[in-house]
Amino acid sequence: MTDPILVWGAGAIGGTLGAHWARAGHDVLLVDTVADHVEACRTTGLSIFGPVAEFTQVVPAVTPAELTGTFSRIVLAVKAQATRDALPMLAPHLSPGGFVLSAQNGLNEIEIAEAVGAERTMGCFVNFGADWHGPGRILYGNRGALVVGEIDGTIRDRTRAMFDLARGFEPDAVLTTDVWAYLWGKMAYGAMLFATALNHDSMTENFADPARMPAWLALGREVTATAIARGVTPRGFGGFDPMAFAPGRAEADGIRIVEWLRDYTAVGAKTHSGIWRDLAVRKRKTEAASQLNIVPKLAAQLGIATPALSAVGRLIADIEDGRREQSPATFRALLDALP
């Protein structure tokens, strides 16, 4: 493959990956809808800062309207809610034998496969901490797991090639034949991160409060039960084992995982989730409607009740629409919704 790696979405995930790949000598082209960010990346450079890495890298970048040509590798790194709009724009730029790799949070591979075909879709589990802080500036807060795999469970030359790129960014990256297990495992963690954004406490403060433990346990159980019912055994990262929330497991098993999350989120420069930043700082809609709310829909098809997940989705929407504030009272509404 000699054409550039096209990174569609140069924010927290895409910008961090693209800057590192460009610095390593790979041919990278960023695509982003924020014109000021595009201009900064291609002129003064994209600055990666924080405890993991500090550097500025000029990276070729364009807006979607400026993009021409076709590409064999498109790394889709937009927010989940932007996937639907991005796909018809990028599809004409995907070469006949090319593929789209989803470097996103959630289960976006389902939607991508419906748009461009399962054969042209590759999965990726991303869990490093990063935040977009403005045009040309991204905080790389902490290293995290990075897993690459085909959605059909095979391993091909293209899979190994993308794995090599992933390992160039994260030396501990993993090549897997079961990427869905990682994606569903991340959903269990992600559901909890959405809940931490209901108030202004840090992720660590949220996980450390014993009074909030019922919420974390309920969210983990609902996601894991849905995954298992769909034939997937969720896998985690680090000390996060989503199977601790599986049906029949002791409550103490789940509590230990939440305690691990308390300690895990206490390390690194990123104190709050990107979801919290969307609500509190950027004042924009989160990924809840596109990322989180898919699980209750899938669960309903299987007869699984999801009161905790459904409540988080409703409460996030209330905050987005100005009906509620991020506050202890809003988190209390989540606890009140539990059986």
KELUM-347810 format. One line per 10 residues: their letters; for each residue x, y, z of C-alpha. Coordinates in nm, 4 decimals, decimal comma. Layout:
A> X/Y/Z; ...
//
This chain:
MTDPILVWGA> 0,0000/0,0000/0,0000; 0,1566/0,3260/-0,1144; -0,1328/0,5724/-0,0951; -0,1679/0,7907/0,2154; -0,3412/0,6708/0,5272; -0,6585/0,8795/0,5177; -0,7681/0,9702/0,8708; -1,1252/1,0978/0,8602; -1,1746/1,2971/1,1792; -0,8633/1,4629/1,3231
GAIGGTLGAH> -0,9863/1,5074/1,6780; -0,8756/1,3320/1,9960; -0,8329/0,9825/1,8502; -0,7686/1,0529/1,4826; -0,5418/1,3491/1,5426; -0,3295/1,1615/1,7943; -0,2912/0,8607/1,5654; -0,2301/1,0714/1,2561; 0,0323/1,2920/1,4193; 0,2256/0,9922/1,5511
WARAGHDVLL> 0,2124/0,8104/1,2176; 0,3258/1,1219/1,0303; 0,6107/1,1752/1,2752; 0,7165/0,8114/1,2146; 0,7448/0,8865/0,8425; 0,4167/0,7459/0,7142; 0,2227/0,9300/0,4463; -0,0866/1,0629/0,6238; -0,3726/1,2854/0,5127; -0,6142/1,4221/0,7738
VDTVADHVEA> -0,9742/1,5157/0,6946; -1,1738/1,7301/0,9343; -1,4759/1,9584/0,9188; -1,3232/2,2236/1,1487; -1,1485/2,4567/0,9052; -0,9307/2,6280/1,1693; -0,8068/2,2903/1,2901; -0,7296/2,1779/0,9347; -0,5358/2,4983/0,8694; -0,3329/2,4594/1,1890
CRTTGLSIFG> -0,2449/2,0945/1,1153; -0,1137/2,1690/0,7675; 0,0699/2,4943/0,8435; 0,1977/2,5479/1,1982; 0,1434/2,1824/1,2881; -0,0609/1,9583/1,5154; 0,0667/1,9818/1,8733; 0,0387/1,6706/2,0891; 0,0948/1,7506/2,4554; 0,0604/1,5866/2,7953
PVAEFTQVVP> 0,2435/1,3286/3,0063; 0,2803/1,0708/2,7258; 0,4282/1,2771/2,4433; 0,5168/1,6385/2,3575; 0,5735/1,7289/1,9936; 0,4375/1,9308/1,7038; 0,3997/1,7706/1,3621; 0,2906/1,9332/1,0393; 0,0413/1,6933/0,8788; -0,1303/1,7406/0,5415
AVTPAELTGT> -0,4966/1,8120/0,6088; -0,8083/1,9047/0,4153; -1,1773/1,9632/0,4731; -1,4180/1,7117/0,3159; -1,4954/1,9619/0,0387; -1,1244/1,9855/-0,0493; -1,0613/1,6103/-0,0620; -0,9918/1,4441/-0,3971; -0,8845/1,0955/-0,5016; -0,9410/0,7460/-0,3633
FSRIVLAVKA> -0,7683/0,5659/-0,0788; -0,7232/0,2028/0,0192; -0,7096/0,2739/0,3959; -0,9541/0,5089/0,5611; -0,9331/0,5355/0,9392; -1,2697/0,6694/1,0549; -1,2247/0,8568/1,3822; -1,5269/1,0837/1,4087; -1,7654/1,0867/1,7044; -2,0236/0,8093/1,6830
QATRDALPML> -2,3048/1,0556/1,6100; -2,1121/1,1873/1,3077; -2,0694/0,8424/1,1504; -2,3958/0,8555/0,9562; -2,3020/1,1874/0,7946; -1,9372/1,0939/0,7339; -2,0009/0,7655/0,5535; -2,1658/0,9033/0,2369; -1,8931/1,1676/0,2148; -1,6049/0,9216/0,2458
APHLSPGGFV> -1,7553/0,6385/0,0397; -1,6642/0,7951/-0,2992; -1,3041/0,8212/-0,1773; -1,2754/0,4532/-0,0808; -1,0932/0,2571/-0,3505; -1,2616/-0,0611/-0,4834; -1,0333/-0,2876/-0,2841; -1,0059/-0,0568/0,0150; -1,1457/-0,0698/0,3661; -1,2628/0,1510/0,6508
LSAQNGLNEI> -1,1168/0,0946/0,9971; -1,3337/0,2273/1,2794; -1,1082/0,3963/1,5370; -1,4105/0,5043/1,7391; -1,5952/0,4381/2,0599; -1,9006/0,2161/2,0377; -2,0253/-0,0431/1,7910; -1,9918/0,1714/1,4797; -1,8658/-0,1230/1,2764; -2,2309/-0,2307/1,2434
EIAEAVGAER> -2,3278/0,0942/1,0702; -2,0093/0,1096/0,8621; -2,0622/-0,2442/0,7321; -2,4178/-0,1582/0,6322; -2,2904/0,1437/0,4353; -1,9766/0,0143/0,2612; -2,0059/-0,3629/0,3080; -1,8787/-0,6012/0,5735; -1,5881/-0,7051/0,3497; -1,4668/-0,3437/0,3467
TMGCFVNFGA> -1,4973/-0,2899/0,7239; -1,2272/-0,3505/0,9860; -1,2737/-0,3266/1,3618; -1,0579/-0,1476/1,6138; -1,0771/-0,1138/1,9918; -0,9283/0,2167/2,1107; -0,8775/0,3021/2,4751; -0,6029/0,5626/2,5090; -0,6946/0,8918/2,6724; -0,6969/1,2050/2,4580
DWHGPGRILY> -0,8912/1,5328/2,4301; -0,9158/1,7922/2,1527; -0,8331/2,1263/2,3150; -0,8642/2,3544/2,0139; -0,7293/2,4047/1,6616; -0,3971/2,2237/1,6343; -0,3898/2,1116/2,0009; -0,4613/1,7648/2,1412; -0,3972/1,6409/2,4941; -0,2605/1,2851/2,4941
GNRGALVVGE> -0,3449/1,2053/2,8545; -0,2547/0,8401/2,8925; -0,1617/0,5299/2,6985; -0,4224/0,2591/2,6620; -0,5147/-0,0586/2,4830; -0,5299/-0,0627/2,1032; -0,6690/-0,3743/1,9327; -0,7133/-0,4407/1,5598; -0,9215/-0,7174/1,4044; -1,1477/-0,8085/1,1150
IDGTIRDRTR> -1,5183/-0,8150/1,1988; -1,5459/-1,1661/1,0485; -1,2673/-1,2999/1,2702; -1,0142/-1,3652/0,9955; -0,6588/-1,2345/0,9791; -0,5411/-1,1120/0,6386; -0,2438/-0,9278/0,4993; -0,4312/-0,5987/0,5390; -0,5082/-0,6811/0,9031; -0,1433/-0,7450/0,9760
AMFDLARGFE> -0,0480/-0,4223/0,7968; -0,2872/-0,2155/1,0089; -0,1674/-0,3985/1,3183; 0,1900/-0,2979/1,2349; 0,0733/0,0649/1,2118; -0,1096/0,0302/1,5418; 0,1998/-0,1153/1,7073; 0,4043/0,1771/1,5778; 0,1795/0,4008/1,7851; 0,1191/0,1687/2,0816
PDAVLTTDVW> 0,3868/-0,1008/2,1260; 0,1460/-0,3194/2,3242; -0,1212/-0,3196/2,0527; -0,3044/-0,6491/1,9980; -0,4027/-0,8361/1,6803; -0,7235/-1,0311/1,7449; -0,9617/-1,2755/1,5781; -1,2448/-1,1596/1,8106; -1,2666/-0,7822/1,7901; -1,6350/-0,7874/1,8903
AYLWGKMAYG> -1,5335/-0,9197/2,2322; -1,3191/-0,6104/2,2870; -1,5810/-0,3711/2,1473; -1,8498/-0,5061/2,3788; -1,6084/-0,5003/2,6703; -1,5430/-0,1325/2,5984; -1,9185/-0,0712/2,5890; -1,9448/-0,1817/2,9517; -1,6753/0,0686/3,0481; -1,8142/0,3338/2,8147
AMLFATALNH> -2,1602/0,3103/2,9698; -2,0045/0,3938/3,3049; -1,8145/0,6882/3,1557; -2,1423/0,8311/3,0260; -2,2789/0,8109/3,3790; -1,9767/0,9928/3,5246; -2,0671/1,2879/3,2983; -2,3999/1,3343/3,4789; -2,2134/1,5423/3,7391; -1,8961/1,7484/3,7533
DSMTENFADP> -1,6939/1,5073/3,9675; -1,3881/1,3466/3,8141; -1,4054/0,9892/3,6927; -1,2083/0,8808/3,9981; -1,4382/1,0635/4,2402; -1,7374/0,8985/4,0789; -1,5944/0,5485/4,1006; -1,4728/0,6054/4,4572; -1,8148/0,6927/4,6040; -1,9762/0,3829/4,7628
ARMPAWLALG> -2,3219/0,5370/4,7254; -2,2841/0,5279/4,3454; -2,1743/0,1634/4,3311; -2,5242/0,0326/4,2415; -2,5148/0,2376/3,9199; -2,1781/0,0983/3,8057; -2,2851/-0,2586/3,8804; -2,6175/-0,2192/3,6982; -2,4577/-0,0672/3,3889; -2,1902/-0,3348/3,3701
REVTATAIAR> -2,4467/-0,6116/3,4133; -2,6837/-0,4800/3,1462; -2,4163/-0,4428/2,8787; -2,2511/-0,7751/2,9566; -2,5804/-0,9654/2,9648; -2,6710/-0,8230/2,6227; -2,3334/-0,9165/2,4738; -2,3507/-1,2721/2,6068; -2,7048/-1,3122/2,4734; -2,5712/-1,2088/2,1308
GVTPRGFGGF> -2,3072/-1,4814/2,1482; -2,0158/-1,2555/2,2445; -1,7932/-1,3057/2,5491; -1,6760/-0,9521/2,6316; -1,3069/-0,8924/2,6893; -1,1555/-0,6066/2,8814; -0,8308/-0,4180/2,9115; -0,5803/-0,3903/3,1914; -0,7610/-0,4937/3,5081; -1,1053/-0,4235/3,3646
DPMAFAPGRA> -1,2822/-0,7578/3,3215; -1,6401/-0,7080/3,1970; -1,7218/-1,0723/3,2694; -1,7129/-0,9801/3,6378; -2,0587/-0,8342/3,5699; -2,1902/-1,1443/3,3908; -2,5092/-1,3153/3,5079; -2,4408/-1,5368/3,8067; -2,1215/-1,3610/3,9131; -2,0920/-1,2434/4,2730
EADGIRIVEW> -2,1445/-0,8749/4,3454; -1,7970/-0,8622/4,5005; -1,6458/-0,9434/4,1605; -1,8022/-0,6339/4,0064; -1,7071/-0,4176/4,3026; -1,3418/-0,5135/4,2576; -1,3543/-0,3991/3,8952; -1,5055/-0,0632/3,9911; -1,2321/-0,0215/4,2514; -0,9782/-0,0900/3,9777
LRDYTAVGAK> -1,1435/0,1785/3,7618; -1,1129/0,4195/4,0537; -0,7383/0,3664/4,0615; -0,6954/0,3439/3,6825; -0,8640/0,6785/3,6184; -0,6570/0,8433/3,8918; -0,3446/0,8048/3,6764; -0,2796/1,0401/3,3873; -0,3731/1,3945/3,2960; -0,7287/1,3208/3,1794
THSGIWRDLA> -0,9520/1,3591/3,4855; -1,2896/1,3707/3,3106; -1,4309/1,1805/3,0155; -1,4673/1,3225/2,6665; -1,8422/1,2971/2,7237; -1,8154/1,5343/3,0199; -1,6063/1,7717/2,8064; -1,8687/1,7707/2,5316; -2,1360/1,8743/2,7818; -1,9456/2,1027/3,0174
VRKRKTEAAS> -1,6863/2,2670/2,7912; -1,7796/2,2316/2,4256; -2,1549/2,2599/2,4933; -2,2437/2,0093/2,2235; -2,4296/1,6831/2,1954; -2,2506/1,3680/2,3049; -2,2256/1,0250/2,1472; -2,5090/0,8923/2,3655; -2,7749/0,8793/2,0948; -2,5473/0,6938/1,8521
QLNIVPKLAA> -2,3175/0,4963/2,0830; -2,4895/0,4261/2,4132; -2,8533/0,3983/2,3078; -2,7890/0,1160/2,0622; -2,7467/-0,1300/2,3507; -3,1007/-0,0949/2,4959; -3,2378/-0,1458/2,1436; -3,0351/-0,4637/2,0937; -3,1211/-0,5795/2,4461; -3,4949/-0,5275/2,3876
QLGIATPALS> -3,4772/-0,7618/2,0886; -3,3514/-1,0285/2,3282; -3,5966/-0,9541/2,6092; -3,3321/-0,8034/2,8376; -3,4345/-0,5099/3,0568; -3,1916/-0,2133/3,0667; -3,3257/0,0405/3,3187; -2,9819/0,1800/3,4013; -2,8666/0,2224/3,0405; -3,2010/0,3721/2,9394
AVGRLIADIE> -3,1893/0,6164/3,2312; -2,8372/0,7337/3,1442; -2,9458/0,7922/2,7841; -3,2476/0,9953/2,8943; -3,0499/1,1989/3,1454; -2,7715/1,2805/2,9001; -3,0370/1,3958/2,6510; -3,1926/1,6121/2,9245; -2,8557/1,7795/2,9858; -2,7943/1,8271/2,6129
DGRREQSPAT> -3,1362/1,9900/2,5697; -3,1103/2,2125/2,8783; -3,3718/2,0342/3,0888; -3,1175/1,9275/3,3516; -2,7736/2,0310/3,4684; -2,4708/1,8160/3,5394; -2,5181/1,7808/3,9126; -2,5480/1,5410/4,2072; -2,9261/1,5585/4,1632; -2,8996/1,4316/3,8071
FRALLDALP> -2,6869/1,1382/3,9169; -2,9407/1,0731/4,1922; -3,2049/1,0420/3,9203; -3,0022/0,7556/3,7746; -2,9892/0,5793/4,1103; -3,3635/0,6325/4,1541; -3,4273/0,4597/3,8197; -3,2628/0,1365/3,9330; -3,4915/-0,1530/4,0333
//
